[in-house]
Amino acid sequence: MPLLELESVRRFYTQRRAMFSHGSHGQVRAVDGVDFTVEQGETVGLVGESGCGKSTLARIICGLEDPTDGVVRWNGAAVAEMSRADRKALLHREVQMVFQDPHASLDPRRSVGQSIAEGIVTHRRMSAAKVEARVGELLTQVGLNPDHAHRYPHEFSGGQLQRIGIARALAVEPKLLVCDEPVSALDISVRAQVLNLLNRLKRELGLSIIFIAHDLDVVQHMSDRIVTMYLGKIVEQGACEDVYGATAHPYTRALLSAIPRKLAPDERLERVVLEGDPPSPIDPPSGCPFHTRCYAAIARCATDAPSLDAVPGGSPTHRAACHLSGDVTHSRVGQVIQLSSLPTTSERNN
């Protein structure tokens, strides 16, 4: 049984009509029919451009927002069927978040020890002495000195603050950590230290992790499974080696091709250059949501929405929402593919 399961989850926001506008209210489709699971002890990498729905999905998982439609299950129990008090107590204890900006996530007026102790005091019944001892244990666990509990956030570097943020998340002994761009605000010299810390804690504590990031090299290093989102939908998912080794969706291929790499003189990687911005989630295109920017689109892509199916000839767990998923796995090594340089849809169909 999965630790976490989302079934056909949607989260729509009503757009308020601007002053003097005669248009109707629109629905922003932030998350649009997502099926998503996390197993115990698994790290799932969640990738996609800004605005694709990653953070909204994270807030739903953490219980900070309710889905408009669909079912969220925690250890097999439907979260919506719980009372609001039970739901809050469960998710706030079992699911914790590590934020992108460690400076903004800590109260500058409170000592580090007070910030870490807040979750312990709220969810665990302990004496003051035991709370203080537990705070010291957590600081040691993330590689800091227990005496740091008496200092304030402005006295620490960014890497140290992110370690403190991780210690605060671990204070209530959660089963799932949701890490939203946890190293993007850190100097490159300390990123590896924080990533290695997360991997060590995962092994030692049996944690599950949802790792949200734009840096696909980092995601590959951290993840057991990759999930790619575009315009509120999952367009590809699978084991790390499947997604990186035999990419089945053109959008995932474009993301991977943008990873900076130092190549030997005789080596060249395919570079996919996408033109334009993602469509509006208020008025998404018909058919495949990616077809307006896709270098491999055919006429069918504009009318028929592809389902998230197993990739032909691949692992059963490797799935892609693409009509051509069996074809786009073949890399055009050495080419720079630009949307404007490709044949039009009508030309490809002739």
ZANUVO-108240 format. One record per residue (C-alpha): residue number from 1; x, y, z; residue in three letters. Coordinates in nm, 3 decimals. Layout:
% ZANUVO-108240
+-----+---------+---------+---------+--------+
| num |    east |   north |      up | residu |
+-----+---------+---------+---------+--------+
| NUM |       X |       Y |       Z |    ALA |
...
+-----+---------+---------+---------+--------+
This chain:
% ZANUVO-108240
+-----+---------+---------+---------+--------+
| num |    east |   north |      up | residu |
+-----+---------+---------+---------+--------+
|   1 |   0.000 |   0.000 |   0.000 |    MET |
|   2 |   0.143 |   0.343 |  -0.094 |    PRO |
|   3 |   0.220 |   0.584 |   0.186 |    LEU |
|   4 |   0.051 |   0.861 |  -0.013 |    LEU |
|   5 |  -0.193 |   0.829 |  -0.301 |    GLU |
|   6 |  -0.362 |   1.099 |  -0.508 |    LEU |
|   7 |  -0.640 |   0.993 |  -0.744 |    GLU |
|   8 |  -0.773 |   1.228 |  -1.015 |    SER |
|   9 |  -0.684 |   1.530 |  -0.801 |    VAL |
|  10 |  -0.777 |   1.873 |  -0.932 |    ARG |
|  11 |  -0.727 |   2.219 |  -0.785 |    ARG |
|  12 |  -0.898 |   2.505 |  -0.964 |    PHE |
|  13 |  -0.898 |   2.870 |  -0.862 |    TYR |
|  14 |  -1.167 |   3.117 |  -0.966 |    THR |
|  15 |  -1.016 |   3.419 |  -1.135 |    GLN |
|  16 |  -1.182 |   3.739 |  -1.031 |    ARG |
|  17 |  -1.301 |   3.957 |  -1.315 |    ARG |
|  18 |  -1.098 |   4.274 |  -1.355 |    ALA |
|  19 |  -1.267 |   4.612 |  -1.302 |    MET |
|  20 |  -1.469 |   4.728 |  -1.604 |    PHE |
|  21 |  -1.416 |   4.389 |  -1.769 |    SER |
|  22 |  -1.716 |   4.228 |  -1.938 |    HIS |
|  23 |  -1.564 |   3.881 |  -1.954 |    GLY |
|  24 |  -1.680 |   3.592 |  -1.739 |    SER |
|  25 |  -1.491 |   3.452 |  -1.445 |    HIS |
|  26 |  -1.235 |   3.192 |  -1.544 |    GLY |
|  27 |  -1.106 |   2.880 |  -1.372 |    GLN |
|  28 |  -0.730 |   2.857 |  -1.325 |    VAL |
|  29 |  -0.651 |   2.488 |  -1.364 |    ARG |
|  30 |  -0.346 |   2.472 |  -1.137 |    ALA |
|  31 |  -0.366 |   2.092 |  -1.094 |    VAL |
|  32 |  -0.580 |   1.909 |  -1.345 |    ASP |
|  33 |  -0.646 |   1.538 |  -1.292 |    GLY |
|  34 |  -0.328 |   1.413 |  -1.126 |    VAL |
|  35 |  -0.271 |   1.050 |  -1.019 |    ASP |
|  36 |   0.032 |   1.035 |  -0.793 |    PHE |
|  37 |   0.178 |   0.792 |  -0.539 |    THR |
|  38 |   0.470 |   0.784 |  -0.297 |    VAL |
|  39 |   0.591 |   0.459 |  -0.146 |    GLU |
|  40 |   0.749 |   0.423 |   0.196 |    GLN |
|  41 |   1.121 |   0.509 |   0.180 |    GLY |
|  42 |   1.098 |   0.641 |  -0.179 |    GLU |
|  43 |   1.223 |   0.971 |  -0.317 |    THR |
|  44 |   1.008 |   1.111 |  -0.597 |    VAL |
|  45 |   1.152 |   1.395 |  -0.805 |    GLY |
|  46 |   0.888 |   1.642 |  -0.925 |    LEU |
|  47 |   1.001 |   1.856 |  -1.219 |    VAL |
|  48 |   0.858 |   2.109 |  -1.460 |    GLY |
|  49 |   0.862 |   2.477 |  -1.551 |    GLU |
|  50 |   0.740 |   2.746 |  -1.312 |    SER |
|  51 |   0.360 |   2.750 |  -1.310 |    GLY |
|  52 |   0.318 |   2.382 |  -1.398 |    CYS |
|  53 |   0.145 |   2.302 |  -1.065 |    GLY |
|  54 |   0.431 |   2.154 |  -0.860 |    LYS |
|  55 |   0.393 |   2.383 |  -0.559 |    SER |
|  56 |   0.014 |   2.363 |  -0.563 |    THR |
|  57 |   0.041 |   1.985 |  -0.557 |    LEU |
|  58 |   0.286 |   2.012 |  -0.265 |    ALA |
|  59 |   0.040 |   2.227 |  -0.068 |    ARG |
|  60 |  -0.238 |   1.974 |  -0.127 |    ILE |
|  61 |  -0.012 |   1.692 |  -0.007 |    ILE |
|  62 |   0.080 |   1.889 |   0.306 |    CYS |
|  63 |  -0.285 |   1.960 |   0.383 |    GLY |
|  64 |  -0.243 |   2.335 |   0.334 |    LEU |
|  65 |  -0.506 |   2.333 |   0.058 |    GLU |
|  66 |  -0.801 |   2.109 |  -0.019 |    ASP |
|  67 |  -0.842 |   1.970 |  -0.371 |    PRO |
|  68 |  -1.134 |   2.091 |  -0.579 |    THR |
|  69 |  -1.196 |   1.732 |  -0.684 |    ASP |
|  70 |  -1.035 |   1.391 |  -0.643 |    GLY |
|  71 |  -0.918 |   1.177 |  -0.354 |    VAL |
|  72 |  -0.610 |   1.205 |  -0.132 |    VAL |
|  73 |  -0.528 |   0.891 |   0.070 |    ARG |
|  74 |  -0.276 |   0.863 |   0.350 |    TRP |
|  75 |  -0.184 |   0.504 |   0.435 |    ASN |
|  76 |  -0.502 |   0.395 |   0.257 |    GLY |
|  77 |  -0.736 |   0.630 |   0.449 |    ALA |
|  78 |  -0.920 |   0.901 |   0.256 |    ALA |
|  79 |  -0.815 |   1.235 |   0.403 |    VAL |
|  80 |  -1.143 |   1.407 |   0.306 |    ALA |
|  81 |  -1.341 |   1.164 |   0.523 |    GLU |
|  82 |  -1.155 |   1.272 |   0.837 |    MET |
|  83 |  -1.271 |   1.559 |   1.054 |    SER |
|  84 |  -1.084 |   1.885 |   0.994 |    ARG |
|  85 |  -0.915 |   1.856 |   1.336 |    ALA |
|  86 |  -0.803 |   1.496 |   1.273 |    ASP |
|  87 |  -0.685 |   1.583 |   0.923 |    ARG |
|  88 |  -0.482 |   1.877 |   1.050 |    LYS |
|  89 |  -0.327 |   1.677 |   1.333 |    ALA |
|  90 |  -0.238 |   1.386 |   1.103 |    LEU |
|  91 |  -0.090 |   1.573 |   0.806 |    LEU |
|  92 |   0.091 |   1.837 |   1.011 |    HIS |
|  93 |   0.256 |   1.559 |   1.209 |    ARG |
|  94 |   0.326 |   1.305 |   0.937 |    GLU |
|  95 |   0.409 |   1.544 |   0.649 |    VAL |
|  96 |   0.658 |   1.827 |   0.684 |    GLN |
|  97 |   0.795 |   2.078 |   0.435 |    MET |
|  98 |   1.146 |   2.208 |   0.374 |    VAL |
|  99 |   1.121 |   2.547 |   0.207 |    PHE |
| 100 |   1.324 |   2.709 |  -0.070 |    GLN |
| 101 |   1.444 |   3.015 |   0.121 |    ASP |
| 102 |   1.583 |   2.924 |   0.464 |    PRO |
| 103 |   1.609 |   3.292 |   0.562 |    HIS |
| 104 |   1.237 |   3.355 |   0.507 |    ALA |
| 105 |   1.119 |   3.029 |   0.666 |    SER |
| 106 |   1.254 |   3.108 |   1.015 |    LEU |
| 107 |   1.121 |   3.376 |   1.249 |    ASP |
| 108 |   1.410 |   3.622 |   1.307 |    PRO |
| 109 |   1.272 |   3.715 |   1.652 |    ARG |
| 110 |   1.291 |   3.360 |   1.784 |    ARG |
| 111 |   1.597 |   3.159 |   1.869 |    SER |
| 112 |   1.675 |   2.852 |   1.662 |    VAL |
| 113 |   1.586 |   2.630 |   1.959 |    GLY |
| 114 |   1.245 |   2.794 |   1.995 |    GLN |
| 115 |   1.167 |   2.744 |   1.625 |    SER |
| 116 |   1.264 |   2.376 |   1.634 |    ILE |
| 117 |   1.081 |   2.316 |   1.964 |    ALA |
| 118 |   0.750 |   2.457 |   1.836 |    GLU |
| 119 |   0.647 |   2.136 |   1.659 |    GLY |
| 120 |   0.756 |   1.919 |   1.951 |    ILE |
| 121 |   0.550 |   2.123 |   2.198 |    VAL |
| 122 |   0.248 |   2.117 |   1.966 |    THR |
| 123 |   0.246 |   1.746 |   1.880 |    HIS |
| 124 |   0.442 |   1.571 |   2.155 |    ARG |
| 125 |   0.382 |   1.581 |   2.529 |    ARG |
| 126 |   0.727 |   1.633 |   2.681 |    MET |
| 127 |   0.873 |   1.814 |   2.978 |    SER |
| 128 |   1.077 |   2.129 |   2.913 |    ALA |
| 129 |   1.398 |   1.941 |   2.987 |    ALA |
| 130 |   1.315 |   1.666 |   2.737 |    LYS |
| 131 |   1.219 |   1.921 |   2.473 |    VAL |
| 132 |   1.555 |   2.094 |   2.516 |    GLU |
| 133 |   1.738 |   1.763 |   2.494 |    ALA |
| 134 |   1.543 |   1.668 |   2.180 |    ARG |
| 135 |   1.631 |   2.001 |   2.016 |    VAL |
| 136 |   2.000 |   1.931 |   2.086 |    GLY |
| 137 |   1.968 |   1.583 |   1.932 |    GLU |
| 138 |   1.809 |   1.725 |   1.618 |    LEU |
| 139 |   2.080 |   1.987 |   1.574 |    LEU |
| 140 |   2.345 |   1.718 |   1.612 |    THR |
| 141 |   2.160 |   1.498 |   1.362 |    GLN |
| 142 |   2.183 |   1.768 |   1.093 |    VAL |
| 143 |   2.550 |   1.840 |   1.161 |    GLY |
| 144 |   2.525 |   2.144 |   1.392 |    LEU |
| 145 |   2.628 |   2.209 |   1.752 |    ASN |
| 146 |   2.356 |   2.177 |   2.021 |    PRO |
| 147 |   2.472 |   2.513 |   2.161 |    ASP |
| 148 |   2.344 |   2.674 |   1.841 |    HIS |
| 149 |   1.992 |   2.643 |   1.986 |    ALA |
| 150 |   2.042 |   2.971 |   2.173 |    HIS |
| 151 |   2.143 |   3.171 |   1.865 |    ARG |
| 152 |   1.921 |   3.359 |   1.620 |    TYR |
| 153 |   1.881 |   3.307 |   1.243 |    PRO |
| 154 |   2.089 |   3.612 |   1.144 |    HIS |
| 155 |   2.394 |   3.447 |   1.303 |    GLU |
| 156 |   2.400 |   3.159 |   1.054 |    PHE |
| 157 |   2.494 |   3.108 |   0.690 |    SER |
| 158 |   2.241 |   2.996 |   0.430 |    GLY |
| 159 |   2.359 |   2.634 |   0.442 |    GLY |
| 160 |   2.336 |   2.627 |   0.822 |    GLN |
| 161 |   1.988 |   2.779 |   0.811 |    LEU |
| 162 |   1.871 |   2.509 |   0.570 |    GLN |
| 163 |   2.006 |   2.246 |   0.809 |    ARG |
| 164 |   1.806 |   2.415 |   1.085 |    ILE |
| 165 |   1.498 |   2.406 |   0.862 |    GLY |
| 166 |   1.548 |   2.033 |   0.812 |    ILE |
| 167 |   1.590 |   1.983 |   1.188 |    ALA |
| 168 |   1.263 |   2.170 |   1.247 |    ARG |
| 169 |   1.086 |   1.950 |   0.991 |    ALA |
| 170 |   1.219 |   1.636 |   1.161 |    LEU |
| 171 |   1.111 |   1.750 |   1.508 |    ALA |
| 172 |   0.768 |   1.582 |   1.488 |    VAL |
| 173 |   0.914 |   1.260 |   1.338 |    GLU |
| 174 |   0.733 |   1.281 |   1.003 |    PRO |
| 175 |   0.709 |   1.001 |   0.748 |    LYS |
| 176 |   0.721 |   1.229 |   0.443 |    LEU |
| 177 |   0.933 |   1.535 |   0.368 |    LEU |
| 178 |   0.822 |   1.769 |   0.090 |    VAL |
| 179 |   1.132 |   1.958 |  -0.024 |    CYS |
| 180 |   1.040 |   2.257 |  -0.242 |    ASP |
| 181 |   1.358 |   2.373 |  -0.419 |    GLU |
| 182 |   1.559 |   2.315 |  -0.098 |    PRO |
| 183 |   1.902 |   2.399 |  -0.244 |    VAL |
| 184 |   1.827 |   2.656 |  -0.515 |    SER |
| 185 |   1.891 |   2.951 |  -0.279 |    ALA |
| 186 |   2.222 |   2.808 |  -0.150 |    LEU |
| 187 |   2.576 |   2.862 |  -0.270 |    ASP |
| 188 |   2.687 |   2.584 |  -0.500 |    ILE |
| 189 |   2.964 |   2.494 |  -0.254 |    SER |
| 190 |   2.712 |   2.387 |   0.014 |    VAL |
| 191 |   2.442 |   2.231 |  -0.206 |    ARG |
| 192 |   2.609 |   1.891 |  -0.211 |    ALA |
| 193 |   2.636 |   1.893 |   0.168 |    GLN |
| 194 |   2.262 |   1.953 |   0.212 |    VAL |
| 195 |   2.173 |   1.693 |  -0.053 |    LEU |
| 196 |   2.397 |   1.434 |   0.110 |    ASN |
| 197 |   2.238 |   1.518 |   0.445 |    LEU |
| 198 |   1.891 |   1.452 |   0.305 |    LEU |
| 199 |   2.001 |   1.121 |   0.156 |    ASN |
| 200 |   2.160 |   1.015 |   0.486 |    ARG |
| 201 |   1.849 |   1.106 |   0.685 |    LEU |
| 202 |   1.635 |   0.915 |   0.435 |    LYS |
| 203 |   1.842 |   0.600 |   0.493 |    ARG |
| 204 |   1.866 |   0.636 |   0.870 |    GLU |
| 205 |   1.504 |   0.735 |   0.939 |    LEU |
| 206 |   1.326 |   0.552 |   0.655 |    GLY |
| 207 |   1.184 |   0.879 |   0.524 |    LEU |
| 208 |   0.993 |   0.928 |   0.203 |    SER |
| 209 |   1.080 |   1.246 |   0.014 |    ILE |
| 210 |   0.910 |   1.451 |  -0.257 |    ILE |
| 211 |   1.191 |   1.653 |  -0.411 |    PHE |
| 212 |   1.079 |   1.953 |  -0.619 |    ILE |
| 213 |   1.352 |   2.118 |  -0.825 |    ALA |
| 214 |   1.439 |   2.282 |  -1.156 |    HIS |
| 215 |   1.792 |   2.142 |  -1.162 |    ASP |
| 216 |   1.748 |   1.802 |  -1.325 |    LEU |
| 217 |   2.105 |   1.696 |  -1.242 |    ASP |
| 218 |   2.016 |   1.737 |  -0.873 |    VAL |
| 219 |   1.686 |   1.554 |  -0.922 |    VAL |
| 220 |   1.869 |   1.262 |  -1.085 |    GLN |
| 221 |   2.112 |   1.245 |  -0.793 |    HIS |
| 222 |   1.832 |   1.243 |  -0.535 |    MET |
| 223 |   1.542 |   1.050 |  -0.685 |    SER |
| 224 |   1.426 |   0.692 |  -0.726 |    ASP |
| 225 |   1.141 |   0.800 |  -0.953 |    ARG |
| 226 |   1.078 |   1.107 |  -1.171 |    ILE |
| 227 |   0.744 |   1.279 |  -1.233 |    VAL |
| 228 |   0.724 |   1.552 |  -1.500 |    THR |
| 229 |   0.438 |   1.803 |  -1.486 |    MET |
| 230 |   0.317 |   2.040 |  -1.757 |    TYR |
| 231 |   0.018 |   2.275 |  -1.729 |    LEU |
| 232 |  -0.122 |   2.099 |  -1.423 |    GLY |
| 233 |  -0.092 |   1.747 |  -1.565 |    LYS |
| 234 |   0.159 |   1.465 |  -1.532 |    ILE |
| 235 |   0.308 |   1.401 |  -1.876 |    VAL |
| 236 |   0.574 |   1.142 |  -1.787 |    GLU |
| 237 |   0.675 |   0.933 |  -1.489 |    GLN |
| 238 |   0.899 |   0.638 |  -1.424 |    GLY |
| 239 |   1.211 |   0.509 |  -1.256 |    ALA |
| 240 |   1.503 |   0.749 |  -1.275 |    CYS |
| 241 |   1.702 |   0.527 |  -1.511 |    GLU |
| 242 |   1.402 |   0.491 |  -1.747 |    ASP |
| 243 |   1.317 |   0.861 |  -1.769 |    VAL |
| 244 |   1.677 |   0.974 |  -1.807 |    TYR |
| 245 |   1.789 |   0.682 |  -2.023 |    GLY |
| 246 |   1.490 |   0.653 |  -2.260 |    ALA |
| 247 |   1.293 |   0.975 |  -2.235 |    THR |
| 248 |   0.946 |   0.923 |  -2.380 |    ALA |
| 249 |   0.788 |   1.269 |  -2.376 |    HIS |
| 250 |   0.916 |   1.563 |  -2.585 |    PRO |
| 251 |   0.874 |   1.804 |  -2.292 |    TYR |
| 252 |   1.089 |   1.592 |  -2.060 |    THR |
| 253 |   1.346 |   1.566 |  -2.339 |    ARG |
| 254 |   1.352 |   1.945 |  -2.368 |    ALA |
| 255 |   1.408 |   1.981 |  -1.992 |    LEU |
| 256 |   1.688 |   1.725 |  -1.992 |    LEU |
| 257 |   1.857 |   1.878 |  -2.294 |    SER |
| 258 |   1.889 |   2.209 |  -2.109 |    ALA |
| 259 |   2.114 |   2.059 |  -1.839 |    ILE |
| 260 |   2.461 |   2.218 |  -1.871 |    PRO |
| 261 |   2.725 |   1.955 |  -1.934 |    ARG |
| 262 |   3.098 |   1.956 |  -1.998 |    LYS |
| 263 |   3.142 |   1.743 |  -2.306 |    LEU |
| 264 |   3.449 |   1.595 |  -2.469 |    ALA |
| 265 |   3.535 |   1.759 |  -2.807 |    PRO |
| 266 |   3.395 |   1.468 |  -3.007 |    ASP |
| 267 |   3.070 |   1.445 |  -2.810 |    GLU |
| 268 |   2.753 |   1.642 |  -2.875 |    ARG |
| 269 |   2.415 |   1.623 |  -2.707 |    LEU |
| 270 |   2.081 |   1.687 |  -2.862 |    GLU |
| 271 |   1.955 |   2.034 |  -2.767 |    ARG |
| 272 |   1.582 |   2.098 |  -2.781 |    VAL |
| 273 |   1.491 |   2.468 |  -2.789 |    VAL |
| 274 |   1.126 |   2.537 |  -2.712 |    LEU |
| 275 |   0.974 |   2.863 |  -2.827 |    GLU |
| 276 |   0.707 |   3.062 |  -2.651 |    GLY |
| 277 |   0.556 |   3.039 |  -2.303 |    ASP |
| 278 |   0.327 |   2.767 |  -2.168 |    PRO |
| 279 |  -0.041 |   2.826 |  -2.251 |    PRO |
| 280 |  -0.266 |   2.989 |  -1.993 |    SER |
| 281 |  -0.407 |   2.746 |  -1.734 |    PRO |
| 282 |  -0.732 |   2.944 |  -1.762 |    ILE |
| 283 |  -0.778 |   2.845 |  -2.126 |    ASP |
| 284 |  -0.563 |   2.536 |  -2.192 |    PRO |
| 285 |  -0.538 |   2.410 |  -2.549 |    PRO |
| 286 |  -0.742 |   2.117 |  -2.671 |    SER |
| 287 |  -0.579 |   1.778 |  -2.713 |    GLY |
| 288 |  -0.231 |   1.742 |  -2.572 |    CYS |
| 289 |  -0.151 |   2.048 |  -2.357 |    PRO |
| 290 |   0.205 |   2.053 |  -2.494 |    PHE |
| 291 |   0.124 |   2.037 |  -2.865 |    HIS |
| 292 |   0.150 |   2.417 |  -2.916 |    THR |
| 293 |   0.523 |   2.404 |  -2.830 |    ARG |
| 294 |   0.609 |   2.047 |  -2.930 |    CYS |
| 295 |   0.871 |   1.978 |  -3.199 |    TYR |
| 296 |   0.718 |   1.636 |  -3.276 |    ALA |
| 297 |   0.345 |   1.721 |  -3.279 |    ALA |
| 298 |   0.112 |   1.567 |  -3.537 |    ILE |
| 299 |  -0.247 |   1.657 |  -3.624 |    ALA |
| 300 |  -0.391 |   1.415 |  -3.368 |    ARG |
| 301 |  -0.210 |   1.596 |  -3.087 |    CYS |
| 302 |  -0.426 |   1.906 |  -3.136 |    ALA |
| 303 |  -0.755 |   1.718 |  -3.095 |    THR |
| 304 |  -0.702 |   1.405 |  -2.883 |    ASP |
| 305 |  -0.573 |   1.429 |  -2.526 |    ALA |
| 306 |  -0.327 |   1.143 |  -2.469 |    PRO |
| 307 |  -0.363 |   0.928 |  -2.159 |    SER |
| 308 |  -0.074 |   0.843 |  -1.929 |    LEU |
| 309 |   0.007 |   0.495 |  -2.064 |    ASP |
| 310 |   0.300 |   0.256 |  -2.045 |    ALA |
| 311 |   0.576 |   0.338 |  -2.293 |    VAL |
| 312 |   0.586 |   0.073 |  -2.570 |    PRO |
| 313 |   0.884 |  -0.156 |  -2.527 |    GLY |
| 314 |   0.977 |  -0.003 |  -2.192 |    GLY |
| 315 |   0.931 |  -0.079 |  -1.826 |    SER |
| 316 |   0.567 |  -0.117 |  -1.711 |    PRO |
| 317 |   0.623 |   0.163 |  -1.460 |    THR |
| 318 |   0.752 |   0.404 |  -1.728 |    HIS |
| 319 |   0.448 |   0.596 |  -1.849 |    ARG |
| 320 |   0.403 |   0.893 |  -2.077 |    ALA |
| 321 |   0.108 |   1.101 |  -2.200 |    ALA |
| 322 |   0.219 |   1.120 |  -2.563 |    CYS |
| 323 |   0.076 |   0.974 |  -2.884 |    HIS |
| 324 |   0.433 |   0.922 |  -3.009 |    LEU |
| 325 |   0.592 |   0.789 |  -2.691 |    SER |
| 326 |   0.726 |   0.487 |  -2.874 |    GLY |
| 327 |   0.904 |   0.710 |  -3.129 |    ASP |
| 328 |   1.047 |   1.008 |  -2.939 |    VAL |
| 329 |   1.273 |   0.786 |  -2.729 |    THR |
| 330 |   1.514 |   0.779 |  -3.027 |    HIS |
| 331 |   1.758 |   1.067 |  -2.974 |    SER |
| 332 |   1.870 |   1.294 |  -3.257 |    ARG |
| 333 |   2.224 |   1.325 |  -3.125 |    VAL |
| 334 |   2.412 |   1.634 |  -3.240 |    GLY |
| 335 |   2.112 |   1.838 |  -3.349 |    GLN |
| 336 |   1.970 |   2.158 |  -3.214 |    VAL |
| 337 |   1.595 |   2.128 |  -3.258 |    ILE |
| 338 |   1.398 |   2.451 |  -3.279 |    GLN |
| 339 |   1.024 |   2.471 |  -3.318 |    LEU |
| 340 |   1.048 |   2.725 |  -3.600 |    SER |
| 341 |   1.288 |   2.507 |  -3.803 |    SER |
| 342 |   1.060 |   2.202 |  -3.809 |    LEU |
| 343 |   0.796 |   2.118 |  -4.066 |    PRO |
| 344 |   0.444 |   2.237 |  -3.989 |    THR |
| 345 |   0.184 |   1.991 |  -3.870 |    THR |
| 346 |   0.023 |   1.975 |  -4.214 |    SER |
| 347 |   0.362 |   1.913 |  -4.379 |    GLU |
| 348 |   0.439 |   1.626 |  -4.141 |    ARG |
| 349 |   0.103 |   1.463 |  -4.213 |    ASN |
| 350 |   0.151 |   1.474 |  -4.591 |    ASN |
+-----+---------+---------+---------+--------+
